[in-house]
Amino acid sequence: MSYLAKNYNRKKISFKYGKGSFLYSTNGKKYLDFVQGIAVNSLGHSHPKLIKTINTQSKKLWHVSNAFQIPEGEMLAKKIAKRTFADYVMFQNSGAEATEAAIKVARRHFYSIGKPHKNRILCIKNSFHGRTLAAIYASGSKKMTEGFGPKINGFDHFEFGNHKSLKKKITKNTAAIMVETIMGEGGIKVIPDWCLKDLRKICNQKNILLILDEVQCGIGRSGDFFAFEKSKVKPDIVPIAKGIGGGFPIGAVLMNKKVAEGMTAGTHGSTFGGNPLAMAVGNQVMDIIANKKFLTNVKNISKYFLLKLNQLKYKYPNVIKEIRGKGLLIGLQIYTDQNKFIKKLMENKLLTIRAAENVVRILPPLNVKKSEIDLALKIIKKVCSESN
Ligand SMILES: Cc1ncc(COP(=O)(O)O)c(C=O)c1O
């Protein structure tokens, strides 16, 4: 009898401990963990530097209210601002909180410049921005919103890749376009650079803001610090979470000066957001991941992994339909049943997770070793041959 609510369909497996890319189950088995808490443990399990940081900070100070200065948070915000487009950072605890706060920042900007009617957010249909009430209505997904009415107003939707429909949906009331730079839950769909540039152009022409949700694809996951970086597009607002905490819950909204001006004292807050313990970990994660050499390694290992996966696709054209993704945010779109395929991978000691469009999502830690990629490839190949 479990007293946990039944809102998750949990697999019958639990873990005692983890080390790097591996998880060790309570029944004594070793798994290659290519879920990593869904792109959360960016540096794998039990990273020695993160353990040291959290141990040191836990003996000093865990929590103080945001009513006081928090030097660890000041330091992390500075590091993020120096490394990215952002002028200001507002810390939260999770991805959904960060996307909600991003929506608030956009609306508040127009309110503060005397245009409160500009408050609607234009999103991709069936995208994913989290599970709070506003975030589920931002997603435009029937499955996520069913039974949670009344509808939260203020969101419009366009089809992925359809810029004509997007342009039609923009009205005088549109405040922002909010998209995931790489759609994660939606099936690992990468928004191409030309498309991001076009989005920026449309936003400039129509005087609306661009919000790029990098909760899943940010913080090195794409091989660049942010997935939009190579496009040279500058968003106005970017919610982040997952990878920045390396397993510790952290969320944040990054914003440029123009929009940050609307967020005056008292307009937003969070009891836990930006606490010293979380900030100490965030600083350490940032020091490791925002390093050029580290990101080059992510790119190189990704190139190798994607090449080998494409070779498998060529070898098993009846099993693998498409290899999707960028960096270490990878999707195998398959022909056979997604859940059965994931189950077979798990029976062979490789953990993966589903995404929409019959995609098997593969999320190694960013510091994964080549030998671990080779092990995963061996298991995927075996399951492909058995599914052929
Ligand atoms: C793109 C994106 N935005 C927001 C969220 C919500 O994050 P959280 O589950 O931390 O609330 C997620 C979570 O998967 C996500 O992938």
The ligand as a Tripos MOL2 file, in Angstrom:
@<TRIPOS>MOLECULE
LIG
   16    16     1     0     0
SMALL
NO_CHARGES

@<TRIPOS>ATOM
      1 C1         10.6930   23.2400  -21.3090 C.3       1 LIG1
      2 C2         10.1750   23.0310  -19.9290 C.ar      1 LIG1
      3 N1          9.6360   24.0670  -19.2580 N.ar      1 LIG1
      4 C3          9.1790   23.9280  -18.0100 C.ar      1 LIG1
      5 C4          9.2360   22.7230  -17.3560 C.ar      1 LIG1
      6 C5          8.7050   22.5900  -15.9560 C.3       1 LIG1
      7 O1          9.7310   22.3520  -15.0700 O.3       1 LIG1
      8 P1          9.4230   21.7600  -13.5920 P.3       1 LIG1
      9 O2          9.0000   20.3450  -13.7940 O.co2     1 LIG1
     10 O3         10.7110   21.9170  -12.8700 O.co2     1 LIG1
     11 O4          8.3390   22.5880  -13.0250 O.co2     1 LIG1
     12 C6          9.8080   21.6270  -17.9980 C.ar      1 LIG1
     13 C7          9.8790   20.3210  -17.3230 C.2       1 LIG1
     14 O5         10.0690   19.2920  -17.9160 O.2       1 LIG1
     15 C8         10.2890   21.7740  -19.3210 C.ar      1 LIG1
     16 O6         10.8180   20.7550  -19.9900 O.3       1 LIG1
@<TRIPOS>BOND
     1     1     2 1
     2     2     3 ar
     3     2    15 ar
     4     3     4 ar
     5     4     5 ar
     6     5     6 1
     7     5    12 ar
     8     6     7 1
     9     7     8 1
    10     8     9 2
    11     8    10 1
    12     8    11 1
    13    12    13 1
    14    12    15 ar
    15    13    14 2
    16    15    16 1
@<TRIPOS>SUBSTRUCTURE
     1 LIG1         1 GROUP 0 **** ****
